[in-house]
Amino acid sequence: MELKVVIFDMDGLMFDTEPIGAKCFKTAAKKYGYIVDDEFQMGLIGMNVHDHVLKVKAKFGDDYPVFEIRDLAKKLKMEYFYEYGLPIKKGLKELVAYLKEMGIKIAVASSSSIDLINEYLELSKMENEFDFVIGGDAVLHGKPNPELFLRVLKHFNINNDEALVLEDSCNGIMASHNAGIPVICVPDLVVNGPEILALTYKTLPSLFEVKDEIASILGDNK
């Protein structure tokens, strides 16, 4: 592998946001009279707004106030992060520093909106670290559609075998597979089944091990 770009997912991969995000979403939905179970919530992870709307409307009906609930959930979540801080995944800053030292470009490709991505990067003091950032609101089809990752390849003008994706969710792993880009899974809340993990280059427990694996990849090319 001639590695030129590493593509980071955000929620659950860079930042430990999924548990509080799930709690705030359920709280917001309940305020509007809707009960969201754990299984359904897990299935929403990694979706952009367009696909989220389709899925919740299919389950709860056209009267479901999707944007009011999303706005309230985001408000509750951001209040929490501004009060208690944004939880950064262990090994993230060390991995980013290593990739920059090695001259590897880095990108964020998240199903979240670009505004939320930028807000998280500012909260984590990483707003100037990445070479390219793209959100789910920049594409029509979110993960597992490969459009988001293909946009990153186009931006850097590279082939799919010159990139590496870091993901935690089923939708993200499938998107990278559909784009033909090798993907390392760093599991978070969702327990991916063997059929999903079979699509990965490797599954590693944390970003510290990802750093070691990339060092090995780069060493193989020397």
Backbone torsions as a table, in degrees:
resi	resn	phi	psi	omega
1	MET	NA	121.8	174.5
2	GLU	-93.8	92.1	-170.6
3	LEU	-80.2	123.3	178.2
4	LYS	-118.2	-28.7	-176.4
5	VAL	-140.4	135.7	170.4
6	VAL	-111.5	127.7	-176.4
7	ILE	-107.6	121.5	-178.3
8	PHE	-99.1	131.0	159.7
9	ASP	-71.1	171.7	-177.3
10	MET	-113.2	-75.2	-175.6
11	ASP	-64.0	125.8	178.9
12	GLY	86.5	-14.4	179.9
13	LEU	-112.3	-53.9	176.5
14	MET	-87.5	-40.5	-175.1
15	PHE	-126.5	142.1	-177.9
16	ASP	-85.7	64.3	-171.9
17	THR	-99.4	-15.8	-171.3
18	GLU	-63.9	-41.6	-178.9
19	PRO	-61.1	-47.4	-179.3
20	ILE	-71.4	-33.4	177.0
21	GLY	-62.5	-42.6	179.0
22	ALA	-64.8	-42.7	-179.7
23	LYS	-62.9	-43.4	-178.8
24	CYS	-68.7	-36.9	178.1
25	PHE	-64.4	-44.2	179.7
26	LYS	-65.0	-39.7	178.2
27	THR	-63.4	-43.9	180.0
28	ALA	-64.7	-44.3	179.6
29	ALA	-62.5	-39.9	-178.9
30	LYS	-64.6	-35.8	178.6
31	LYS	-62.6	-25.3	178.2
32	TYR	-99.0	6.8	174.2
33	GLY	92.0	17.4	-178.8
34	TYR	-118.0	137.4	178.5
35	ILE	-105.0	122.7	179.8
36	VAL	-107.3	119.5	179.9
37	ASP	-84.8	164.5	-174.4
38	ASP	-60.7	-42.2	-176.9
39	GLU	-62.6	-43.6	179.7
40	PHE	-66.7	-41.5	178.5
41	GLN	-58.8	-44.1	-179.8
42	MET	-61.2	-35.0	-179.1
43	GLY	-70.1	-15.0	179.2
44	LEU	-86.3	-14.5	-176.3
45	ILE	-64.7	130.9	177.5
46	GLY	90.1	1.9	-179.4
47	MET	-91.8	147.3	171.3
48	ASN	-83.3	178.6	-174.8
49	VAL	-60.6	-45.4	-177.7
50	HIS	-56.2	-49.1	-178.2
51	ASP	-72.7	-32.7	175.5
52	HIS	-60.1	-46.4	-179.8
53	VAL	-59.5	-46.1	-179.4
54	LEU	-60.1	-42.6	-175.4
55	LYS	-71.1	-44.1	-178.0
56	VAL	-71.3	-34.3	177.2
57	LYS	-66.5	-37.8	178.7
58	ALA	-64.3	-34.2	-178.3
59	LYS	-83.9	-45.4	-171.1
60	PHE	-103.6	-9.9	178.9
61	GLY	99.4	166.8	-175.6
62	ASP	-67.8	-19.4	-179.8
63	ASP	-79.6	-9.7	-179.2
64	TYR	-61.3	122.0	-176.4
65	PRO	-80.1	74.4	-168.2
66	VAL	-59.4	-44.9	-174.6
67	PHE	-77.3	-31.8	175.6
68	GLU	-64.4	-41.1	-180.0
69	ILE	-70.6	-41.3	177.6
70	ARG	-61.9	-42.4	-179.3
71	ASP	-64.8	-41.9	178.9
72	LEU	-66.6	-42.3	179.0
73	ALA	-61.0	-42.3	179.2
74	LYS	-65.4	-41.6	179.6
75	LYS	-59.4	-47.4	180.0
76	LEU	-63.1	-41.2	-178.5
77	LYS	-66.0	-46.2	-177.5
78	MET	-69.3	-34.5	175.0
79	GLU	-58.9	-40.9	178.9
80	TYR	-64.6	-46.9	-176.3
81	PHE	-67.8	-35.4	178.7
82	TYR	-71.8	-28.1	178.5
83	GLU	-82.2	-42.6	-172.3
84	TYR	-108.5	-8.4	-178.6
85	GLY	95.7	155.1	178.3
86	LEU	-87.4	119.2	-177.3
87	PRO	-73.7	118.3	-177.9
88	ILE	-95.0	135.0	-179.8
89	LYS	-65.8	140.8	-179.6
90	LYS	-61.6	132.1	177.3
91	GLY	93.2	-8.2	-176.5
92	LEU	-62.2	-54.1	-174.8
93	LYS	-66.7	-33.9	177.0
94	GLU	-66.6	-40.3	179.1
95	LEU	-66.0	-45.5	179.0
96	VAL	-60.2	-44.9	179.9
97	ALA	-62.0	-40.1	-179.8
98	TYR	-65.3	-45.0	-178.9
99	LEU	-62.7	-40.3	178.4
100	LYS	-65.8	-39.9	178.1
101	GLU	-61.2	-36.3	-177.8
102	MET	-86.4	-0.8	177.9
103	GLY	78.1	19.9	177.8
104	ILE	-89.8	127.7	176.9
105	LYS	-68.2	149.3	179.9
106	ILE	-130.8	141.5	-178.0
107	ALA	-136.5	155.0	170.3
108	VAL	-111.1	127.8	176.1
109	ALA	-131.4	97.1	-172.8
110	SER	-121.5	149.9	175.5
111	SER	-71.1	-16.6	177.6
112	SER	-67.1	162.4	178.4
113	SER	-69.0	156.5	179.9
114	ILE	-63.5	-33.0	178.6
115	ASP	-63.7	-43.0	-179.7
116	LEU	-68.7	-41.0	177.4
117	ILE	-57.1	-49.3	-179.2
118	ASN	-62.5	-36.7	179.1
119	GLU	-66.3	-41.8	177.1
120	TYR	-63.6	-42.5	-179.9
121	LEU	-64.0	-37.0	176.8
122	GLU	-68.5	-42.0	179.0
123	LEU	-61.5	-34.7	-178.6
124	SER	-90.2	0.9	-178.0
125	LYS	59.6	38.8	178.7
126	MET	-122.3	21.9	-173.9
127	GLU	-66.8	-19.1	-178.6
128	ASN	-109.5	13.6	-173.1
129	GLU	-88.6	-29.9	-169.2
130	PHE	-99.0	146.0	-178.2
131	ASP	-81.0	-24.0	-179.2
132	PHE	-156.5	138.7	180.0
133	VAL	-134.3	130.7	178.3
134	ILE	-138.9	139.1	-179.2
135	GLY	-111.5	168.9	-178.4
136	GLY	-64.5	-19.9	178.7
137	ASP	-79.4	-1.4	178.3
138	ALA	-94.5	-5.8	-179.1
139	VAL	-128.2	157.0	178.6
140	LEU	-78.7	-41.3	-175.6
141	HIS	-112.7	120.2	179.5
142	GLY	-85.0	177.8	176.0
143	LYS	-55.5	137.6	15.9
144	PRO	-85.0	3.1	172.0
145	ASN	-62.7	140.5	-175.7
146	PRO	-80.2	1.0	-171.6
147	GLU	-52.5	-43.3	-177.1
148	LEU	-60.3	-45.9	-178.6
149	PHE	-72.7	-34.2	177.7
150	LEU	-64.5	-32.7	176.5
151	ARG	-64.7	-35.5	178.0
152	VAL	-66.6	-45.2	178.0
153	LEU	-58.0	-42.8	-180.0
154	LYS	-64.1	-40.7	-179.4
155	HIS	-59.7	-43.7	-177.1
156	PHE	-89.7	-6.4	-179.0
157	ASN	56.6	51.8	-179.5
158	ILE	-126.6	165.3	176.1
159	ASN	-85.5	162.0	-177.3
160	ASN	-66.2	-25.2	179.6
161	ASP	-85.3	5.1	175.6
162	GLU	-104.6	6.1	-179.7
163	ALA	-121.7	162.6	175.0
164	LEU	-139.7	130.2	179.4
165	VAL	-101.7	141.0	173.0
166	LEU	-113.7	121.2	-173.8
167	GLU	-140.5	161.2	173.8
168	ASP	-121.0	-26.4	-170.6
169	SER	-101.3	159.2	177.1
170	CYS	-56.6	-48.5	-178.3
171	ASN	-59.9	-40.3	179.9
172	GLY	-69.1	-41.8	178.3
173	ILE	-62.4	-43.6	178.9
174	MET	-65.0	-37.8	179.1
175	ALA	-63.5	-43.8	179.7
176	SER	-67.4	-40.0	176.7
177	HIS	-61.5	-43.8	179.7
178	ASN	-66.0	-24.6	176.7
179	ALA	-86.8	-6.7	-178.8
180	GLY	74.7	23.6	-178.9
181	ILE	-105.3	130.0	175.6
182	PRO	-57.1	142.0	-177.1
183	VAL	-133.4	135.2	171.1
184	ILE	-102.2	128.6	177.3
185	CYS	-93.4	127.4	171.1
186	VAL	-116.8	97.7	-169.8
187	PRO	-60.2	146.8	175.9
188	ASP	-125.1	-122.3	-178.1
189	LEU	-70.6	-41.6	-173.9
190	VAL	-78.3	131.6	174.2
191	VAL	-92.4	106.3	-178.7
192	ASN	-78.5	138.4	-179.5
193	GLY	-75.1	168.0	-177.7
194	PRO	-60.5	-30.1	179.9
195	GLU	-68.7	-29.5	176.6
196	ILE	-80.5	-44.8	-179.3
197	LEU	-63.5	-25.7	177.6
198	ALA	-65.7	-17.8	179.8
199	LEU	-84.9	-7.1	-173.6
200	THR	-92.4	157.7	171.3
201	TYR	-70.5	-38.9	180.0
202	LYS	-168.5	155.9	172.0
203	THR	-116.9	126.2	-175.8
204	LEU	-128.9	149.7	-172.0
205	PRO	-74.3	-23.9	-179.1
206	SER	-157.5	172.6	179.3
207	LEU	-71.0	-17.9	174.0
208	PHE	-63.8	-44.3	178.9
209	GLU	-69.7	-30.7	175.3
210	VAL	-62.0	-43.4	177.1
211	LYS	-57.0	-45.2	179.9
212	ASP	-64.6	-40.2	-179.8
213	GLU	-65.5	-42.6	178.8
214	ILE	-65.8	-37.8	176.1
215	ALA	-59.7	-38.7	177.8
216	SER	-66.8	-42.1	177.9
217	ILE	-60.5	-47.1	-179.5
218	LEU	-66.0	-36.3	178.1
219	GLY	-65.2	-34.5	179.7
220	ASP	-66.2	-21.5	-176.8
221	ASN	-96.5	-1.5	-177.9
222	LYS	-82.5	NA	NA
